[in-house]
């Protein structure tokens, strides 16, 4: 495990704060509210010219201070997300990931150890196939690949961007009243 020295940690924070001028904060707040990649919409909502928005977002990304990625709204696509913790039977660990992939709904599949000694997986399942998916997990257990599972139905994820409503760009400080 790597540890970061306090000096390096504070240097990174100061570097990040040095980029937080009024326009960058407006851009990031608009990205949080309206989505990460529609820079024309961000420009319109912030009254900042599109080339300026593009240049600032590009610079923040290049400096490693902003990362953008897609967070699909699965509900709008007619899908529901599920998280599965599958506890495998000893000796069947290699069969479990293939079994979890079979329905074709998997998004992520990771080996885990601990209380759930087996696999963690996330899935995007058509809403009308939700019951079928639960039955499929039961069949994995009945087949002897797993001893059990835990299924959690997930809601839509929020924005990973920070909320700057408590940040003062002139003073470069956070105020929590």
SVG drawing of the C-alpha trace seen along z (x, -y; Angstrom):
<svg xmlns="http://www.w3.org/2000/svg" viewBox="-42 -38 48 67">
<polyline fill="none" stroke="black" stroke-width="0.4" points="0.0,0.0 1.4,-3.4 1.2,-6.4 1.3,-10.0 3.4,-12.4 1.5,-15.3 3.5,-17.9 2.6,-16.1 -1.1,-15.9 -1.3,-19.6 0.6,-20.5 -2.1,-18.6 -4.9,-20.3 -3.3,-23.8 -2.8,-23.0 -6.5,-22.0 -7.7,-25.1 -5.5,-27.3 -7.7,-26.2 -10.9,-27.1 -11.7,-30.5 -15.2,-31.7 -15.5,-30.4 -14.2,-26.9 -16.6,-26.6 -19.5,-27.7 -18.5,-25.1 -18.1,-22.3 -21.4,-23.1 -23.2,-23.2 -21.6,-19.8 -22.9,-18.4 -26.4,-19.6 -26.7,-19.1 -24.3,-16.3 -20.6,-16.0 -20.1,-16.0 -22.6,-18.4 -20.2,-21.4 -22.6,-23.5 -25.3,-23.2 -22.8,-24.0 -21.7,-27.1 -25.4,-28.2 -26.3,-27.7 -23.2,-29.5 -23.1,-32.3 -19.5,-31.4 -18.4,-31.1 -18.2,-27.5 -14.5,-27.7 -13.7,-29.0 -15.7,-26.1 -13.9,-23.6 -10.5,-25.0 -11.1,-25.1 -12.5,-21.6 -9.6,-20.3 -7.1,-22.0 -8.7,-20.6 -8.7,-17.1 -5.1,-17.4 -4.0,-18.5 -5.7,-15.4 -8.2,-17.6 -11.3,-16.5 -12.2,-13.2 -15.3,-12.6 -17.0,-9.4 -20.4,-8.1 -23.0,-7.4 -26.0,-6.0 -29.5,-6.5 -30.4,-2.8 -34.0,-3.5 -34.5,-5.6 -33.1,-2.7 -35.7,-0.3 -33.1,1.3 -32.7,1.8 -29.3,2.2 -28.5,5.1 -25.5,5.9 -24.9,9.6 -22.6,11.1 -22.2,14.8 -20.6,17.2 -19.0,20.0 -18.6,23.6 -15.0,24.6 -13.5,25.9 -16.2,24.2 -14.6,20.7 -13.7,20.8 -17.3,21.7 -19.0,18.9 -17.8,15.9 -18.9,17.7 -22.3,18.5 -22.8,14.8 -21.9,13.7 -24.4,16.1 -27.5,14.0 -25.5,11.2 -26.5,8.5 -23.3,8.1 -21.4,4.8 -18.7,5.6 -17.4,8.8 -14.8,8.9 -13.4,11.7 -13.9,11.0 -12.9,12.7 -14.2,12.3 -17.8,12.7 -18.7,13.3 -16.0,15.6 -16.8,15.6 -17.8,12.8 -19.2,9.3 -21.0,8.3 -23.2,5.6 -25.8,6.1 -28.1,4.0 -31.3,6.1 -34.3,5.3 -37.1,4.4 -39.3,7.2 -36.5,9.8 -36.0,9.0 -37.8,12.0 -36.1,14.3 -32.7,13.0 -33.6,13.8 -34.6,17.3 -31.4,17.7 -29.4,16.9 -31.4,19.6 -30.4,22.1 -26.7,21.2 -27.1,22.2 -29.1,25.3 -26.4,26.4 -23.8,26.5 -21.7,23.7 -22.5,21.5 -23.8,21.9 -25.7,18.7 -26.1,15.1 -27.2,11.7 -29.0,9.6 -29.4,5.8 -31.5,3.7 -29.8,0.3 -31.2,-3.1 -29.7,-5.6 -26.3,-7.0 -25.8,-10.8 -23.1,-13.0 -19.6,-12.3 -18.6,-16.0 -18.3,-18.1 -20.9,-20.6 -19.4,-24.1 -22.3,-25.9 -20.3,-26.4 -17.1,-27.6 -16.1,-31.2 -14.1,-31.7 -12.8,-35.2 -11.5,-34.0 -10.7,-30.5 -12.3,-29.0 -15.2,-26.7 -17.9,-28.1 -20.2,-25.8 -22.9,-27.7"/>
</svg>
